[in-house]
């Protein structure tokens, strides 16, 4: 490898490590109150996903089962 290729490769790797370190530090330093606030804002922004099944109808009453979850399955900060 030429010295310029080595230098470019070292700069790219070190930049990626710095970015990863800052990201990890930012995520670790958030307290639970801030995490919950961000989660609620995201749910209000994107909504919830839900699914319902009508199980029984009797007179004027409808019985159903449902499941609900917040938008994507990945955790929010």
MOPAC internal coordinates of N, CA, C and O (Angstrom, degrees):
PM7 1SCF
backbone

  N    0.0000 0     0.00 0     0.00 0    0    0    0
  C    1.4651 1     0.00 0     0.00 0    1    0    0
  C    1.5254 1   109.18 1     0.00 0    2    1    0
  O    1.2310 1   122.19 1   -38.45 1    3    2    1
  N    1.3044 1   113.42 1   141.55 1    3    2    1
  C    1.4618 1   117.77 1   178.10 1    5    3    2
  C    1.5236 1   109.19 1   -79.57 1    6    5    3
  O    1.2310 1   120.16 1   -22.79 1    7    6    5
  N    1.3109 1   117.29 1   157.21 1    7    6    5
  C    1.4705 1   120.13 1  -179.34 1    9    7    6
  C    1.5324 1   113.39 1   -58.84 1   10    9    7
  O    1.2310 1   119.67 1   145.66 1   11   10    9
  N    1.3237 1   118.24 1   -34.34 1   11   10    9
  C    1.4626 1   120.03 1  -179.60 1   13   11   10
  C    1.5360 1   110.95 1   -69.14 1   14   13   11
  O    1.2310 1   120.02 1   143.97 1   15   14   13
  N    1.3187 1   117.57 1   -36.03 1   15   14   13
  C    1.4619 1   121.64 1   177.76 1   17   15   14
  C    1.5275 1   109.14 1   -68.36 1   18   17   15
  O    1.2310 1   120.51 1   137.34 1   19   18   17
  N    1.3342 1   116.62 1   -42.66 1   19   18   17
  C    1.4632 1   120.76 1   178.09 1   21   19   18
  C    1.5230 1   110.76 1   -61.10 1   22   21   19
  O    1.2310 1   120.47 1   135.67 1   23   22   21
  N    1.3184 1   116.71 1   -44.33 1   23   22   21
  C    1.4684 1   121.25 1   179.69 1   25   23   22
  C    1.5237 1   110.81 1   -62.78 1   26   25   23
  O    1.2310 1   120.20 1   136.00 1   27   26   25
  N    1.3219 1   117.22 1   -44.00 1   27   26   25
  C    1.4641 1   121.39 1   179.21 1   29   27   26
  C    1.5239 1   110.65 1   -62.93 1   30   29   27
  O    1.2310 1   120.58 1   137.01 1   31   30   29
  N    1.3214 1   116.50 1   -42.99 1   31   30   29
  C    1.4519 1   121.22 1   179.43 1   33   31   30
  C    1.5267 1   111.28 1   -64.54 1   34   33   31
  O    1.2310 1   120.04 1   136.74 1   35   34   33
  N    1.3283 1   117.52 1   -43.26 1   35   34   33
  C    1.4665 1   121.00 1   178.54 1   37   35   34
  C    1.5276 1   111.23 1   -64.81 1   38   37   35
  O    1.2310 1   119.83 1   140.66 1   39   38   37
  N    1.3176 1   117.93 1   -39.34 1   39   38   37
  C    1.4731 1   120.89 1   177.67 1   41   39   38
  C    1.5243 1   111.26 1   -65.23 1   42   41   39
  O    1.2310 1   120.28 1   138.99 1   43   42   41
  N    1.3083 1   117.08 1   -41.01 1   43   42   41
  C    1.4670 1   120.42 1   179.97 1   45   43   42
  C    1.5225 1   110.64 1   -65.18 1   46   45   43
  O    1.2310 1   120.19 1   135.02 1   47   46   45
  N    1.3163 1   117.24 1   -44.98 1   47   46   45
  C    1.4642 1   120.86 1  -179.67 1   49   47   46
  C    1.5237 1   110.79 1   -65.85 1   50   49   47
  O    1.2310 1   120.26 1   135.59 1   51   50   49
  N    1.3215 1   117.11 1   -44.41 1   51   50   49
  C    1.4683 1   119.01 1  -179.46 1   53   51   50
  C    1.5282 1   111.47 1   -66.38 1   54   53   51
  O    1.2310 1   119.93 1   143.91 1   55   54   53
  N    1.3116 1   117.75 1   -36.09 1   55   54   53
  C    1.4695 1   120.24 1   177.04 1   57   55   54
  C    1.5275 1   110.65 1   -64.17 1   58   57   55
  O    1.2310 1   120.70 1   136.82 1   59   58   57
  N    1.3284 1   116.27 1   -43.18 1   59   58   57
  C    1.4684 1   120.02 1   179.14 1   61   59   58
  C    1.5245 1   110.34 1   -63.02 1   62   61   59
  O    1.2310 1   119.93 1   138.83 1   63   62   61
  N    1.3252 1   117.73 1   -41.17 1   63   62   61
  C    1.4658 1   120.55 1   179.12 1   65   63   62
  C    1.5270 1   112.00 1   -65.68 1   66   65   63
  O    1.2310 1   120.04 1   140.94 1   67   66   65
  N    1.3191 1   117.53 1   -39.06 1   67   66   65
  C    1.4719 1   120.69 1   178.09 1   69   67   66
  C    1.5242 1   109.81 1   -64.70 1   70   69   67
  O    1.2310 1   120.10 1   134.71 1   71   70   69
  N    1.3136 1   117.41 1   -45.29 1   71   70   69
  C    1.4682 1   121.02 1   179.47 1   73   71   70
  C    1.5234 1   110.24 1   -62.02 1   74   73   71
  O    1.2310 1   119.91 1   136.56 1   75   74   73
  N    1.3298 1   117.77 1   -43.44 1   75   74   73
  C    1.4524 1   121.85 1   178.26 1   77   75   74
  C    1.5281 1   110.86 1   -62.29 1   78   77   75
  O    1.2310 1   120.17 1   137.45 1   79   78   77
  N    1.3277 1   117.29 1   -42.55 1   79   78   77
  C    1.4615 1   121.11 1   178.57 1   81   79   78
  C    1.5169 1   112.95 1   -62.61 1   82   81   79
  O    1.2310 1   120.05 1   136.78 1   83   82   81
  N    1.3120 1   117.50 1   -43.22 1   83   82   81
  C    1.4689 1   121.34 1   178.93 1   85   83   82
  C    1.5230 1   110.07 1   -65.09 1   86   85   83
  O    1.2310 1   120.34 1   138.22 1   87   86   85
  N    1.3210 1   116.95 1   -41.78 1   87   86   85
  C    1.4640 1   121.13 1   178.73 1   89   87   86
  C    1.5245 1   110.63 1   -61.66 1   90   89   87
  O    1.2310 1   120.29 1   133.17 1   91   90   89
  N    1.3220 1   117.05 1   -46.83 1   91   90   89
  C    1.4643 1   120.67 1  -179.44 1   93   91   90
  C    1.5262 1   111.12 1   -64.54 1   94   93   91
  O    1.2310 1   120.16 1   138.54 1   95   94   93
  N    1.3099 1   117.30 1   -41.46 1   95   94   93
  C    1.4607 1   120.85 1   178.51 1   97   95   94
  C    1.5195 1   110.68 1   -62.77 1   98   97   95
  O    1.2310 1   120.33 1   139.39 1   99   98   97
  N    1.3225 1   116.98 1   -40.61 1   99   98   97
  C    1.4613 1   121.40 1   179.77 1  101   99   98
  C    1.5241 1   110.91 1   -64.23 1  102  101   99
  O    1.2310 1   120.21 1   137.87 1  103  102  101
  N    1.3328 1   117.21 1   -42.13 1  103  102  101
  C    1.4745 1   120.55 1  -179.91 1  105  103  102
  C    1.5145 1   112.26 1   -69.86 1  106  105  103
  O    1.2310 1   119.78 1   140.83 1  107  106  105
  N    1.3030 1   118.02 1   -39.17 1  107  106  105
  C    1.4634 1   121.76 1  -177.16 1  109  107  106
  C    1.5243 1   110.96 1   -70.08 1  110  109  107
  O    1.2310 1   119.64 1   144.89 1  111  110  109
  N    1.3026 1   118.29 1   -35.11 1  111  110  109
  C    1.4562 1   121.57 1  -172.66 1  113  111  110
  C    1.5229 1   113.85 1   -78.36 1  114  113  111
  O    1.2310 1   119.48 1   167.72 1  115  114  113
  N    1.3212 1   118.59 1   -12.28 1  115  114  113
  C    1.4669 1   120.07 1   178.65 1  117  115  114
  C    1.5167 1   110.48 1   -70.62 1  118  117  115
  O    1.2310 1   121.17 1   -44.07 1  119  118  117
  N    1.3225 1   115.38 1   135.93 1  119  118  117
  C    1.4605 1   118.41 1   177.40 1  121  119  118
  C    1.5374 1   109.52 1   -87.79 1  122  121  119
  O    1.2310 1   120.14 1   -15.04 1  123  122  121
  N    1.3168 1   117.34 1   164.96 1  123  122  121
  C    1.4756 1   120.35 1  -176.51 1  125  123  122
  C    1.5255 1   113.64 1   -58.42 1  126  125  123
  O    1.2310 1   119.93 1   145.58 1  127  126  125
  N    1.3158 1   117.74 1   -34.42 1  127  126  125
  C    1.4638 1   120.27 1   179.57 1  129  127  126
  C    1.5267 1   110.68 1   -63.08 1  130  129  127
  O    1.2310 1   120.31 1   136.26 1  131  130  129
  N    1.3246 1   117.02 1   -43.74 1  131  130  129
  C    1.4655 1   120.30 1   178.58 1  133  131  130
  C    1.5314 1   111.39 1   -66.80 1  134  133  131
  O    1.2310 1   120.68 1   140.73 1  135  134  133
  N    1.3248 1   116.31 1   -39.27 1  135  134  133
  C    1.4671 1   119.50 1   178.05 1  137  135  134
  C    1.5265 1   110.95 1   -61.16 1  138  137  135
  O    1.2310 1   120.63 1   135.55 1  139  138  137
  N    1.3271 1   116.40 1   -44.45 1  139  138  137
  C    1.4603 1   119.95 1  -179.39 1  141  139  138
  C    1.5269 1   110.75 1   -65.26 1  142  141  139
  O    1.2310 1   120.35 1   140.61 1  143  142  141
  N    1.3237 1   116.93 1   -39.39 1  143  142  141
  C    1.4612 1   119.99 1   178.88 1  145  143  142
  C    1.5332 1   110.12 1   -63.05 1  146  145  143
  O    1.2310 1   120.24 1   136.27 1  147  146  145
  N    1.3278 1   117.14 1   -43.73 1  147  146  145
  C    1.4643 1   120.18 1   178.74 1  149  147  146
  C    1.5291 1   110.91 1   -64.89 1  150  149  147
  O    1.2310 1   120.11 1   141.14 1  151  150  149
  N    1.3367 1   117.40 1   -38.86 1  151  150  149
  C    1.4607 1   120.74 1   178.42 1  153  151  150
  C    1.5198 1   110.90 1   -62.60 1  154  153  151
  O    1.2310 1   120.70 1   134.76 1  155  154  153
  N    1.3413 1   116.26 1   -45.24 1  155  154  153
  C    1.4694 1   119.88 1   179.85 1  157  155  154
  C    1.5162 1   111.79 1   -64.29 1  158  157  155
  O    1.2310 1   120.07 1   139.16 1  159  158  157
  N    1.3215 1   117.47 1   -40.84 1  159  158  157
  C    1.4626 1   120.22 1   177.50 1  161  159  158
  C    1.5255 1   111.14 1   -62.23 1  162  161  159
  O    1.2310 1   120.70 1   138.89 1  163  162  161
  N    1.3199 1   116.26 1   -41.11 1  163  162  161
  C    1.4641 1   119.85 1   179.32 1  165  163  162
  C    1.5275 1   111.26 1   -66.00 1  166  165  163
  O    1.2310 1   120.14 1   139.18 1  167  166  165
  N    1.3328 1   117.34 1   -40.82 1  167  166  165
  C    1.4705 1   120.49 1   178.66 1  169  167  166
  C    1.5229 1   109.61 1   -64.98 1  170  169  167
  O    1.2310 1   120.20 1   138.11 1  171  170  169
  N    1.3329 1   117.23 1   -41.89 1  171  170  169
  C    1.4644 1   119.46 1   178.78 1  173  171  170
  C    1.5240 1   111.53 1   -65.89 1  174  173  171
  O    1.2310 1   120.43 1   146.90 1  175  174  173
  N    1.3256 1   116.79 1   -33.10 1  175  174  173
  C    1.4603 1   120.60 1  -179.29 1  177  175  174
  C    1.5277 1   111.67 1   -74.67 1  178  177  175
  O    1.2310 1   120.23 1   135.27 1  179  178  177
  N    1.3364 1   117.16 1   -44.73 1  179  178  177
  C    1.4624 1   121.32 1  -173.05 1  181  179  178
  C    1.5227 1   113.84 1  -101.01 1  182  181  179
  O    1.2310 1   119.84 1   164.95 1  183  182  181
  N    1.3176 1   117.92 1   -15.05 1  183  182  181
  C    1.4518 1   120.76 1   179.50 1  185  183  182
  C    1.5148 1   112.35 1    84.96 1  186  185  183
  O    1.2310 1   121.41 1     7.17 1  187  186  185
  N    1.3075 1   114.90 1  -172.83 1  187  186  185
  C    1.4636 1   122.31 1  -179.21 1  189  187  186
  C    1.5069 1   109.40 1  -120.57 1  190  189  187
  O    1.2310 1   121.71 1   -24.93 1  191  190  189
  N    1.2939 1   114.33 1   155.07 1  191  190  189
  C    1.4534 1   120.58 1   175.18 1  193  191  190
  C    1.5191 1   107.95 1  -103.40 1  194  193  191
  O    1.2310 1   120.36 1   -44.04 1  195  194  193
  N    1.2942 1   116.92 1   135.96 1  195  194  193
  C    1.4589 1   119.13 1  -179.34 1  197  195  194
  C    1.5111 1   111.34 1  -146.76 1  198  197  195
  O    1.2310 1   121.57 1   -19.71 1  199  198  197
  N    1.3309 1   114.60 1   160.29 1  199  198  197
  C    1.4500 1   121.00 1   180.00 1  201  199  198
  C    1.5184 1   107.48 1  -144.55 1  202  201  199
  O    1.2310 1   119.90 1   -47.12 1  203  202  201
  N    1.3186 1   117.80 1   132.88 1  203  202  201
  C    1.4657 1   121.32 1  -178.98 1  205  203  202
  C    1.5278 1   110.08 1  -130.99 1  206  205  203
  O    1.2310 1   121.77 1   -32.47 1  207  206  205
  N    1.3302 1   114.21 1   147.53 1  207  206  205
  C    1.4642 1   121.27 1   177.61 1  209  207  206
  C    1.5238 1   107.68 1  -130.66 1  210  209  207
  O    1.2310 1   120.64 1   -54.79 1  211  210  209
  N    1.3258 1   116.38 1   125.21 1  211  210  209
  C    1.4652 1   120.38 1   176.44 1  213  211  210
  C    1.5267 1   106.93 1   -75.86 1  214  213  211
  O    1.2310 1   121.28 1   -56.96 1  215  214  213
  N    1.3297 1   115.16 1   123.04 1  215  214  213
  C    1.4703 1   119.51 1  -176.36 1  217  215  214
  C    1.5162 1   112.82 1  -100.22 1  218  217  215
  O    1.2310 1   120.60 1   151.15 1  219  218  217
  N    1.3477 1   116.46 1   -28.85 1  219  218  217
  C    1.4591 1   118.19 1  -175.54 1  221  219  218
  C    1.5319 1   108.75 1  -163.51 1  222  221  219
  O    1.2310 1   120.68 1   -36.88 1  223  222  221
  N    1.3183 1   116.31 1   143.12 1  223  222  221
  C    1.4655 1   121.88 1   174.70 1  225  223  222
  C    1.5197 1   107.28 1  -125.03 1  226  225  223
  O    1.2310 1   121.40 1   -52.80 1  227  226  225
  N    1.3397 1   114.92 1   127.20 1  227  226  225
  C    1.4680 1   119.58 1  -179.15 1  229  227  226
  C    1.5227 1   107.60 1  -136.47 1  230  229  227
  O    1.2310 1   120.51 1   -62.20 1  231  230  229
  N    1.3214 1   116.63 1   117.80 1  231  230  229
  C    1.4637 1   122.87 1  -176.49 1  233  231  230
  C    1.5290 1   108.98 1    52.78 1  234  233  231
  O    1.2310 1   120.23 1    63.18 1  235  234  233
  N    1.3345 1   117.17 1  -116.82 1  235  234  233
  C    1.4689 1   120.43 1  -179.17 1  237  235  234
  C    1.5334 1   112.61 1  -102.62 1  238  237  235
  O    1.2310 1   120.14 1  -162.06 1  239  238  237
  N    1.3165 1   117.34 1    17.94 1  239  238  237
  C    1.4660 1   120.90 1  -176.86 1  241  239  238
  C    1.5302 1   109.43 1  -114.87 1  242  241  239
  O    1.2310 1   121.30 1   -47.04 1  243  242  241
  N    1.3291 1   115.12 1   132.96 1  243  242  241
  C    1.4584 1   121.01 1   177.50 1  245  243  242
  C    1.5325 1   107.98 1  -111.29 1  246  245  243
  O    1.2310 1   120.50 1   -54.06 1  247  246  245
  N    1.3140 1   116.66 1   125.94 1  247  246  245
  C    1.4625 1   121.85 1   177.01 1  249  247  246
  C    1.5230 1   107.95 1  -102.63 1  250  249  247
  O    1.2310 1   120.58 1   -42.62 1  251  250  249
  N    1.3101 1   116.49 1   137.38 1  251  250  249
  C    1.4517 1   119.71 1  -179.24 1  253  251  250
  C    1.5154 1   110.44 1  -148.14 1  254  253  251
  O    1.2310 1   121.31 1   -18.17 1  255  254  253
  N    1.3289 1   115.10 1   161.83 1  255  254  253
  C    1.4546 1   123.43 1   173.31 1  257  255  254
  C    1.5186 1   106.85 1  -117.34 1  258  257  255
  O    1.2310 1   120.72 1   -33.44 1  259  258  257
  N    1.3078 1   116.23 1   146.56 1  259  258  257
  C    1.4540 1   118.31 1   179.03 1  261  259  258
  C    1.5229 1   110.83 1  -145.61 1  262  261  259
  O    1.2310 1   121.79 1   -19.80 1  263  262  261
  N    1.3034 1   114.18 1   160.20 1  263  262  261
  C    1.4627 1   121.52 1   171.45 1  265  263  262
  C    1.5220 1   106.29 1  -134.82 1  266  265  263
  O    1.2310 1   121.02 1   -37.41 1  267  266  265
  N    1.3027 1   115.65 1   142.59 1  267  266  265
  C    1.4620 1   120.34 1  -178.72 1  269  267  266
  C    1.5131 1   108.74 1  -138.55 1  270  269  267
  O    1.2310 1   121.15 1   -30.81 1  271  270  269
  N    1.3015 1   115.41 1   149.19 1  271  270  269
  C    1.4488 1   120.95 1   175.77 1  273  271  270
  C    1.5170 1   108.35 1  -148.57 1  274  273  271
  O    1.2310 1   121.08 1   -18.94 1  275  274  273
  N    1.3028 1   115.55 1   161.06 1  275  274  273
  C    1.4565 1   119.27 1   175.07 1  277  275  274
  C    1.5086 1   107.44 1   -76.32 1  278  277  275
  O    1.2310 1   120.76 1   -13.56 1  279  278  277
  N    1.3440 1   116.15 1   166.44 1  279  278  277
  C    1.4501 1   120.15 1  -179.07 1  281  279  278
  C    1.5131 1   109.65 1   -57.96 1  282  281  279
  O    1.2310 1   116.72 1    18.05 1  283  282  281
  N    1.2311 1   123.83 1  -161.95 1  283  282  281
  C    1.4607 1   125.44 1  -146.56 1  285  283  282
  C    1.5179 1   115.19 1   -35.84 1  286  285  283
  O    1.2310 1   121.72 1   -21.05 1  287  286  285
  N    1.2925 1   114.30 1   158.95 1  287  286  285
  C    1.4585 1   119.36 1  -175.99 1  289  287  286
  C    1.5203 1   112.90 1   -77.76 1  290  289  287
  O    1.2310 1   119.73 1   179.15 1  291  290  289
  N    1.3158 1   118.12 1    -0.85 1  291  290  289
  C    1.4585 1   119.74 1   177.96 1  293  291  290
  C    1.5100 1   109.86 1   -84.73 1  294  293  291
  O    1.2310 1   119.33 1   -36.89 1  295  294  293
  N    1.3133 1   118.88 1   143.11 1  295  294  293
  C    1.4628 1   121.09 1   179.97 1  297  295  294
  C    1.5219 1   111.18 1   -67.13 1  298  297  295
  O    1.2310 1   120.97 1   -28.34 1  299  298  297
  N    1.3124 1   115.76 1   151.66 1  299  298  297
  C    1.4545 1   121.85 1   179.33 1  301  299  298
  C    1.5057 1   108.40 1  -105.62 1  302  301  299
  O    1.2310 1   121.59 1   -65.77 1  303  302  301
  N    1.2823 1   114.56 1   114.23 1  303  302  301
  C    1.4441 1   124.99 1   176.21 1  305  303  302
  C    1.4314 1   117.99 1    16.32 1  306  305  303
  O    1.2310 1   120.10 1   180.00 1  307  306  305

